[in-house]
């Protein structure tokens, strides 16, 4: 108590000055008709608004992960619905009506060829000779070997190994993972990565010289692919070389997927893949 009294006596003048200043400011602020009062209120509102904005930014930042998970879940649902719609259109309304008289029957969902599962990347190599990705989804989540993996912008790779809670993905930045690709005119080839190349480039070779290719052309997956859904963006042509030895074009592609900053992916289940492969294998055996 003695120390408190000594403190008051020592700083009495300063405390009195601050108290009078606060009183004057409050009195002026309450006088709304005075210019000074309006200025003080405006300044106080500006400071308060700034602090609320900063608080909101902090709250939004720490909620980004939850928002990302929510958006990925919604995107997966929409992609599945889109696959259902495409399957319905492919079958044709008349065929569907014969199978299911009620075209709005929920059983039509069984014709959807693709189902999408969201996953988070927990490990990603981009500078090795053979690059792999590890995701936080496994057999308990419905992930199986040889499922395609894509990002929100393009192709990523193929599932190679699966445990209960994790899976490894063979990235397209791997010489073992070429992608069936087509140019804008329908020319078919393969997009691939070369050992030692940068993680932001892919290649296409054996393109006939008479095929018109321009810088900026998009390259997509083909309908012949047994892995990725068709018409997924693989990359964009940014450089073209003409090889004199065989008169073909060698294309340099900028991948649609940014492998340097890959955080979330979708694993794609093709319900018709096993059936298709069994049929194709049986044809090969007969030959």
C-alpha positions as CSV (number, residue, x, y, z in Angstrom):
1,X,0.0,0.0,0.0
2,X,2.9,2.3,0.9
3,X,4.5,1.7,-2.5
4,X,1.2,2.5,-4.3
5,X,0.8,5.8,-2.4
6,X,4.4,6.7,-3.3
7,X,3.8,5.9,-6.9
8,X,0.7,8.2,-7.0
9,X,2.6,11.0,-5.4
10,X,5.5,10.6,-7.8
11,X,3.4,10.6,-11.0
12,X,0.5,12.7,-9.7
13,X,0.9,15.4,-12.3
14,X,1.2,13.0,-15.2
15,X,-1.8,11.0,-14.1
16,X,-3.9,14.2,-13.6
17,X,-2.9,15.3,-17.1
18,X,-3.8,12.1,-18.8
19,X,-7.1,12.0,-16.9
20,X,-8.0,15.5,-18.0
21,X,-7.0,14.7,-21.6
22,X,-9.3,11.7,-21.7
23,X,-12.2,13.7,-20.1
24,X,-11.8,16.4,-22.8
25,X,-11.7,13.9,-25.6
26,X,-14.8,12.1,-24.3
27,X,-16.7,15.5,-24.0
28,X,-15.7,16.6,-27.5
29,X,-16.6,13.2,-29.0
30,X,-20.1,13.4,-27.4
31,X,-20.6,16.8,-29.0
32,X,-21.7,15.5,-32.5
33,X,-22.4,18.9,-33.9
34,X,-18.7,20.0,-33.5
35,X,-16.1,19.3,-36.2
36,X,-13.7,17.9,-33.6
37,X,-16.3,15.5,-32.4
38,X,-17.0,14.2,-35.9
39,X,-13.3,13.8,-36.6
40,X,-12.7,11.9,-33.4
41,X,-15.6,9.5,-34.1
42,X,-14.5,9.0,-37.6
43,X,-10.9,8.2,-36.5
44,X,-12.2,5.8,-33.8
45,X,-14.4,4.0,-36.3
46,X,-11.5,3.7,-38.7
47,X,-9.3,2.2,-36.0
48,X,-12.0,-0.2,-34.9
49,X,-12.7,-1.3,-38.5
50,X,-9.0,-1.9,-39.1
51,X,-8.7,-4.0,-36.0
52,X,-11.9,-6.0,-36.9
53,X,-10.5,-6.6,-40.4
54,X,-7.2,-7.9,-39.0
55,X,-9.1,-10.1,-36.6
56,X,-11.2,-11.5,-39.4
57,X,-8.0,-12.2,-41.5
58,X,-6.5,-14.2,-38.7
59,X,-9.6,-16.2,-38.2
60,X,-9.9,-16.9,-41.9
61,X,-6.3,-17.9,-42.1
62,X,-6.6,-20.6,-39.4
63,X,-9.8,-21.8,-41.0
64,X,-8.3,-22.3,-44.5
65,X,-7.6,-26.0,-44.0
66,X,-11.2,-26.6,-43.0
67,X,-12.4,-24.6,-46.0
68,X,-10.1,-26.5,-48.3
69,X,-11.4,-29.8,-47.1
70,X,-14.9,-28.6,-47.6
71,X,-14.2,-27.4,-51.1
72,X,-12.5,-30.6,-52.1
73,X,-15.4,-32.7,-50.8
74,X,-17.8,-30.6,-52.8
75,X,-15.6,-30.8,-55.9
76,X,-15.4,-34.5,-55.6
77,X,-19.2,-34.7,-55.4
78,X,-19.6,-32.4,-58.4
79,X,-17.1,-34.4,-60.5
80,X,-19.0,-37.6,-59.7
81,X,-22.3,-36.0,-60.6
82,X,-20.7,-34.8,-63.9
83,X,-19.6,-38.3,-64.6
84,X,-23.1,-39.6,-64.0
85,X,-24.5,-37.0,-66.3
86,X,-22.0,-37.9,-69.1
87,X,-22.8,-41.6,-68.6
88,X,-26.6,-40.8,-68.9
89,X,-26.0,-38.8,-72.1
90,X,-23.8,-41.5,-73.6
91,X,-26.4,-44.2,-73.0
92,X,-29.1,-42.0,-74.4
93,X,-32.5,-41.2,-72.8
94,X,-34.3,-43.9,-74.8
95,X,-32.0,-46.7,-73.7
96,X,-32.2,-45.5,-70.1
97,X,-36.0,-45.4,-70.3
98,X,-36.1,-49.0,-71.4
99,X,-33.9,-50.1,-68.6
100,X,-35.4,-47.8,-65.9
101,X,-38.9,-46.4,-66.8
102,X,-38.5,-43.8,-64.2
103,X,-35.5,-41.7,-65.6
104,X,-35.2,-39.9,-62.3
105,X,-34.5,-43.2,-60.5
106,X,-31.5,-43.0,-58.2
107,X,-30.4,-46.4,-59.7
108,X,-29.1,-44.6,-62.7
109,X,-26.1,-43.6,-60.6
110,X,-24.8,-47.1,-61.2
111,X,-24.0,-46.1,-64.8
112,X,-21.5,-43.5,-63.6
113,X,-18.1,-44.6,-64.7
114,X,-16.0,-42.5,-62.4
115,X,-16.0,-41.8,-58.7
116,X,-13.6,-39.2,-57.1
117,X,-11.9,-39.4,-53.7
118,X,-10.2,-36.4,-52.3
119,X,-6.7,-36.8,-50.7
120,X,-4.0,-34.7,-49.2
121,X,-0.4,-35.0,-50.4
122,X,2.0,-35.7,-47.5
123,X,5.1,-36.4,-49.5
124,X,6.1,-35.4,-53.1
125,X,9.4,-35.9,-54.8
126,X,10.1,-33.8,-58.0
127,X,13.8,-34.0,-58.4
128,X,14.5,-37.7,-58.3
129,X,15.1,-40.0,-61.3
130,X,11.8,-41.7,-60.5
131,X,9.4,-39.4,-58.6
132,X,6.6,-40.7,-56.3
133,X,3.9,-39.0,-54.3
134,X,2.4,-40.2,-51.0
135,X,-1.2,-39.4,-50.1
136,X,-3.2,-39.8,-46.8
137,X,-5.8,-42.2,-48.2
138,X,-5.6,-46.0,-48.3
139,X,-7.6,-49.2,-48.7
140,X,-9.8,-48.3,-45.8
141,X,-10.9,-45.3,-47.9
142,X,-11.6,-47.3,-51.0
143,X,-8.3,-46.6,-52.7
144,X,-7.0,-49.4,-54.9
145,X,-3.9,-50.1,-57.0
146,X,-3.8,-48.6,-60.6
147,X,-6.4,-45.9,-59.9
148,X,-5.8,-42.6,-61.7
149,X,-4.8,-39.5,-59.7
150,X,-5.5,-36.0,-60.8
151,X,-5.4,-32.5,-59.5
152,X,-7.9,-29.7,-59.9
153,X,-6.0,-28.6,-63.0
154,X,-4.7,-31.8,-64.7
155,X,-3.2,-35.2,-64.5
156,X,-0.9,-36.3,-61.6
157,X,-0.2,-40.0,-61.8
158,X,-1.2,-43.6,-60.9
159,X,-1.6,-45.4,-57.6
160,X,1.0,-48.1,-57.3
161,X,1.0,-49.3,-53.6
162,X,-1.7,-49.1,-51.0
163,X,-1.8,-49.7,-47.2
164,X,-4.7,-49.2,-44.9
165,X,-4.3,-45.5,-44.5
166,X,-1.8,-44.4,-47.2
167,X,-1.0,-44.9,-50.8
168,X,1.9,-44.1,-53.1
169,X,1.4,-42.6,-56.5
170,X,3.7,-43.0,-59.5
171,X,3.9,-39.4,-60.7
172,X,3.8,-38.4,-64.4
173,X,7.3,-37.0,-63.6
174,X,8.5,-40.5,-63.9
175,X,9.8,-42.2,-67.0
176,X,7.6,-45.2,-66.2
177,X,4.4,-43.2,-66.4
178,X,3.7,-41.8,-70.0
179,X,0.2,-40.5,-70.6
180,X,-2.0,-41.1,-73.6
181,X,-2.4,-37.7,-75.2
182,X,-4.1,-35.9,-78.1
183,X,-3.6,-32.6,-79.8
184,X,-6.4,-30.2,-80.8
185,X,-6.8,-31.9,-84.2
186,X,-7.1,-35.4,-82.6
187,X,-3.5,-36.5,-83.3
188,X,-2.7,-39.3,-80.9
189,X,0.7,-39.7,-79.1
190,X,2.1,-39.9,-75.6
191,X,3.1,-37.2,-73.2
192,X,6.1,-38.2,-71.1
193,X,8.8,-37.0,-68.7
194,X,12.5,-37.5,-69.4
195,X,15.0,-38.4,-66.7
196,X,16.8,-35.3,-65.5
197,X,14.2,-32.9,-66.9
198,X,12.7,-30.1,-64.8
199,X,9.4,-30.8,-62.9
200,X,7.7,-28.1,-64.9
201,X,8.0,-29.7,-68.4
202,X,6.7,-32.7,-70.2
203,X,7.3,-33.8,-73.8
204,X,5.6,-35.3,-76.9
205,X,7.5,-36.9,-79.8
206,X,6.8,-38.5,-83.2
207,X,4.4,-35.8,-84.2
208,X,4.3,-35.7,-88.1
209,X,5.7,-32.5,-89.6
210,X,2.5,-31.9,-91.5
211,X,0.5,-31.7,-88.3
212,X,-0.1,-28.0,-87.4
213,X,1.0,-27.4,-83.9
214,X,1.3,-23.9,-82.3
215,X,2.7,-22.6,-79.1
216,X,-0.1,-22.3,-76.6
217,X,-2.0,-25.4,-77.9
218,X,-3.5,-27.5,-75.1
219,X,-2.9,-31.2,-74.9
220,X,-5.6,-33.5,-73.4
221,X,-6.0,-37.1,-72.3
222,X,-7.6,-39.4,-75.0
223,X,-10.6,-41.6,-75.0
224,X,-8.3,-44.5,-75.6
225,X,-6.7,-44.2,-72.3
226,X,-7.3,-47.1,-69.9
227,X,-6.2,-45.0,-66.9
228,X,-7.3,-41.3,-66.9
229,X,-10.7,-40.0,-67.8
230,X,-10.8,-38.4,-71.2
231,X,-10.3,-34.7,-72.0
232,X,-8.3,-33.9,-68.9
233,X,-5.7,-31.2,-69.5
234,X,-2.1,-32.6,-69.5
235,X,-0.3,-29.4,-70.5
236,X,0.2,-26.6,-72.9
237,X,2.8,-26.4,-75.7
238,X,5.5,-23.8,-75.1
239,X,8.2,-24.9,-77.5
240,X,8.4,-26.8,-80.8
241,X,11.4,-28.5,-82.3
242,X,11.6,-30.1,-85.8
243,X,13.8,-33.1,-86.0
244,X,15.5,-33.3,-89.4
245,X,16.5,-37.0,-89.0
246,X,12.9,-38.2,-89.3
247,X,11.0,-35.0,-90.1
248,X,8.9,-35.1,-86.9
249,X,8.1,-32.5,-84.3
250,X,9.2,-32.7,-80.7
251,X,6.9,-30.8,-78.4
252,X,7.7,-29.2,-75.0
253,X,4.8,-29.0,-72.6
254,X,4.1,-26.9,-69.5
255,X,2.3,-29.4,-67.2
256,X,-1.2,-28.3,-66.2
257,X,-0.4,-29.5,-62.6
258,X,2.0,-27.5,-60.5
259,X,4.1,-30.3,-59.0
260,X,6.2,-27.9,-57.0
261,X,3.2,-26.9,-54.9
262,X,0.9,-30.0,-55.0
263,X,-1.1,-30.2,-51.8
264,X,-4.4,-31.9,-52.7
265,X,-5.4,-34.5,-55.3
266,X,-8.3,-36.6,-56.4
267,X,-8.1,-40.4,-56.8
268,X,-10.4,-41.6,-59.6
269,X,-12.1,-45.0,-59.5
270,X,-13.1,-46.3,-62.9
271,X,-15.9,-48.8,-62.4
272,X,-15.5,-50.2,-65.9
273,X,-11.7,-50.5,-65.9
274,X,-11.5,-54.2,-64.8
275,X,-14.1,-55.3,-67.3
276,X,-12.4,-53.5,-70.1
277,X,-9.0,-54.9,-69.3
278,X,-10.4,-58.4,-69.0
279,X,-12.0,-58.1,-72.4
280,X,-8.9,-56.7,-74.1
281,X,-6.7,-59.4,-72.5
282,X,-9.0,-62.1,-73.8
283,X,-8.7,-60.7,-77.3
284,X,-4.9,-60.6,-77.0
285,X,-4.8,-64.2,-75.9
286,X,-6.9,-65.3,-78.9
287,X,-4.4,-63.8,-81.2
